[in-house]
Amino acid sequence: MFIDNGLSDIFRPEQVLTDQSSLEKYGQDWSQVGAPNPLAIVFPESTEQVQSLVKLANKAPFSLVPSGGRTGLSGGAMATNQEVVVSFERMNKVLDFNKVDRQVHCQAGVITQQLQTLAADNQLFYPVDFASSGSSHIGGNIATNAGGIKVVRYGLTRNWVAGLTVVTGSGEILDLNHGLVKNATGYDLRHLFIGSEGTLGFITEATMQLTNPPKNLSVMVLGISDVASIMKTFQALKKNIEPTALELFSSDSVKIVCEHKGIPRPFDTEAPYYLLIEFENDSEATESLVLETFERCSNEGWVLDGVMSQSEQQAKTLWRLREDISESISHYSPYKNDLAVKVSKIPVFLERLDQLVEEHYPKFQVLWYGHIGDGNLHLNILKPADMEHDVFVEACNKVNPLVFKLVKDLDGSISAEHGVGTLKRDYLAYSRSDSEIAYMQSLKAMFDPNGIMNPGKLFK
Ligand SMILES: Cc1cc2nc3c(=O)[nH]c(=O)nc-3n(C[C@H](O)[C@H](O)[C@H](O)COP(=O)(O)OP(=O)(O)OC[C@H]3O[C@@H](n4cnc5c(N)ncnc54)[C@H](O)[C@@H]3O)c2cc1C
């Protein structure tokens, strides 16, 4: 049995699973691309155990797939080819909290929401947040450089990683940056591991930076008349306030969320697009400025209607209009694209993408939403109920090159925050030059000379 193939020297029997239902569960992520087919699932409890496993895998040899909360949307944690899945579920401990440095040292399997709660309990704030925070791991967030709804103010996960412990694909333990704010001593390898999608090695521990919490958050949802008005309203708002979140979603998204989740519509007026703005409502002057901006945008005809939260509960309900979209549309097996351009290019991007979608997806329902404050839009094509899944995916795949060519023409990204994994792997050249890809492959070969780390992800 496989467990005798060296694994029993490293793990206790209860740290290894090989039953069919576990293989299926841990062999796939939220993207569900491909059929899960791992050899075994292991649950290490320490960095040293991970190191022993990597050394064994290099000799055996077998491949390893790092597995966090499996909420990834690019197939990065899929194990379809007899790999050993390395789940961080049992490396879920907070090891230290330092009030002076405002840093948390934790294992990679700590759930994102757990870190947010720990910060809040200490009157601090961990700002990386998104709909899957209740399941995703800090290790997975770092491996994908996760973004989410607060990037417009606080940036990506990368900004909050003060230190990392990693086990490279060749089995070395590296302690990177030690939580330092300043450290000008050459290449910062920490940043190489952030966003590397488990292709260079394992992230086993992290030191995460916390900050002051925002005060008196208010949420406003505005109904917008057309694409051109989105940007005009966006600019008017940004001129007057520094939002903590600035999100866009289309009317169909609102319809589906309200139907599926039983949430009330934000207001009766129908609008083709909606903007959600969260901001620190810290004084009467701020509130007046926001209301004045709203009035101006309404007078210009950009904004059709709007609502501002009057309580924390109402703010939460308004947020659900945006946060619950992903889950609500999962019933329609959506084909997802996660695209980014510079904010200044959003109008031309939206206009050209709209034409492309109308021309090539006339039979499909297409849903827009995204983090417009940082130039990131999610394009979701919903599968018609009577269409076979494979036929649907093939039809969407045919249009991909056109969408990605448009992104490339605008110097954008074909994967803003979901990573490359297997789903975007064949399209990497739309966002990275041949030389860049060659450098990335050389780096992979250096850290993972036998190619045991997450094979087939990011590159072929
Ligand atoms: C409803 C929903 C909403 C989402 N919204 C957002 C959003 O707004 N913004 C955003 O950025 N993402 C979003 N995501 C995607 C996803 O939640 C993120 O990519 C998240 O960071 C993945 O974390 P995870 O722990 O689930 O990682 P997994 O899915 O388990 O793994 C992701 C990748 O990281 C690797 N990995 C995992 N753990 C480690 C480790 N310890 N060491 C090395 N490599 C590792 C895996 O091999 C894989 O390649 C959303 C997903 C869902 C389902």
The ligand as a Gaussian input file, in Angstrom:
#p B3LYP/6-31G(d) Opt

LIG

0 1
 C      -17.055000      32.739000      -3.831000
 C      -15.620000      33.052000      -4.140000
 C      -15.206000      34.363000      -4.190000
 C      -13.863000      34.668000      -4.448000
 N      -13.481000      35.980000      -4.481000
 C      -12.180000      36.277000      -4.675000
 C      -11.756000      37.643000      -4.705000
 O      -12.562000      38.566000      -4.590000
 N      -10.441000      37.879000      -4.856000
 C       -9.510000      36.872000      -5.005000
 O       -8.317000      37.150000      -5.132000
 N       -9.902000      35.589000      -5.019000
 C      -11.196000      35.264000      -4.866000
 N      -11.587000      33.956000      -4.891000
 C      -10.592000      32.900000      -5.178000
 C       -9.927000      32.226000      -3.966000
 O      -10.724000      32.338000      -2.802000
 C       -8.536000      32.788000      -3.728000
 O       -7.724000      32.499000      -4.847000
 C       -7.860000      32.258000      -2.447000
 O       -6.688000      32.985000      -2.212000
 C       -7.514000      30.766000      -2.526000
 O       -7.123000      30.328000      -1.238000
 P       -7.283000      28.800000      -0.829000
 O       -6.703000      28.615000       0.520000
 O       -8.652000      28.329000      -1.036000
 O       -6.288000      28.135000      -1.905000
 P       -6.454000      26.844000      -2.782000
 O       -7.592000      26.989000      -3.719000
 O       -6.432000      25.629000      -1.935000
 O       -5.078000      26.913000      -3.615000
 C       -4.821000      27.977000      -4.494000
 C       -3.415000      27.827000      -5.056000
 O       -2.459000      28.015000      -4.024000
 C       -1.656000      26.846000      -3.830000
 N       -1.462000      26.718000      -2.385000
 C       -2.407000      26.594000      -1.427000
 N       -1.840000      26.556000      -0.208000
 C       -0.499000      26.642000      -0.399000
 C        0.630000      26.632000       0.465000
 N        0.500000      26.544000       1.791000
 N        1.863000      26.720000      -0.084000
 C        2.027000      26.825000      -1.429000
 N        0.990000      26.841000      -2.288000
 C       -0.251000      26.747000      -1.780000
 C       -2.457000      25.715000      -4.468000
 O       -1.624000      24.675000      -4.921000
 C       -3.125000      26.444000      -5.623000
 O       -2.233000      26.566000      -6.692000
 C      -12.932000      33.622000      -4.671000
 C      -13.356000      32.291000      -4.621000
 C      -14.680000      31.998000      -4.367000
 C      -15.094000      30.560000      -4.320000

